[in-house]
Amino acid sequence: VEIFLRHSPHSATLEVRDDGRGFDVRRAEERRPGMGLFSMRERVGLVNGSLVVESAPGRGTRVVATVPLTELVKAERE
């Protein structure tokens, strides 16, 4: 597993990659069990961020969450 955290004056990005078994992203999003991908997208969306999930059976997985810092600072001031 590799974890990267990057930031700029306007956003923060968390990227998690692995070389594991992978999965079918479309099918996982259709099932929406428990606190899976749907919940991750929902939480990132609450701060106007984006979530990208790339995976395939037999290959690793890459998840990238990016959130705008300007929105977070603005919300803290209100």
C-alpha positions in Angstrom: 0.0 0.0 0.0 1.2 3.5 -0.9 -0.4 6.6 0.6 0.2 10.1 -0.7 -1.0 13.4 0.7 -0.5 16.5 -1.4 -1.8 20.0 -1.0 -1.8 23.3 -2.8 -3.1 26.7 -1.6 -6.5 25.6 -3.0 -6.9 21.9 -2.4 -5.7 18.8 -0.6 -5.5 15.4 -2.2 -5.2 12.0 -0.6 -4.3 9.1 -2.8 -4.2 5.4 -1.7 -2.8 2.7 -4.0 -2.4 -1.0 -3.6 -1.3 -3.9 -5.7 -4.0 -6.2 -4.3 -6.7 -8.3 -5.9 -8.8 -5.3 -7.1 -12.5 -5.4 -7.8 -15.2 -4.3 -10.3 -15.9 -0.7 -9.3 -19.2 -0.5 -11.1 -20.6 -3.6 -9.4 -19.4 -2.4 -6.0 -21.1 0.9 -6.5 -24.4 -0.8 -7.5 -24.4 -2.9 -4.4 -23.8 0.0 -2.0 -23.6 -2.2 1.1 -22.7 -0.6 4.5 -20.3 2.2 4.5 -18.6 1.5 1.1 -17.8 3.6 -1.9 -21.2 5.4 -1.8 -20.5 6.7 1.7 -17.0 7.8 0.7 -18.4 9.8 -2.3 -21.1 11.3 -0.1 -18.6 12.5 2.5 -16.2 14.0 0.0 -19.1 15.6 -1.8 -20.3 17.3 1.4 -17.2 19.6 1.1 -17.5 20.0 -2.7 -14.7 17.5 -3.3 -14.2 14.7 -5.7 -13.5 11.0 -5.4 -12.0 8.8 -8.1 -11.8 5.0 -7.7 -9.9 2.9 -10.2 -9.7 -0.8 -9.9 -10.2 -4.1 -11.8 -10.3 -7.7 -10.7 -6.8 -9.1 -10.6 -5.2 -5.6 -10.5 -4.7 -3.1 -7.7 -6.8 -0.3 -6.6 -6.3 3.5 -6.6 -8.5 5.9 -4.7 -8.0 9.6 -5.0 -10.0 12.1 -2.8 -9.5 15.8 -3.5 -11.1 18.5 -1.4 -11.0 22.3 -1.9 -9.4 24.0 1.0 -11.1 27.4 0.2 -14.5 25.8 0.9 -13.3 24.4 4.3 -11.8 27.7 5.4 -15.0 29.5 4.2 -17.2 27.1 6.2 -15.1 27.6 9.4 -15.5 31.3 9.2 -19.3 31.2 8.9 
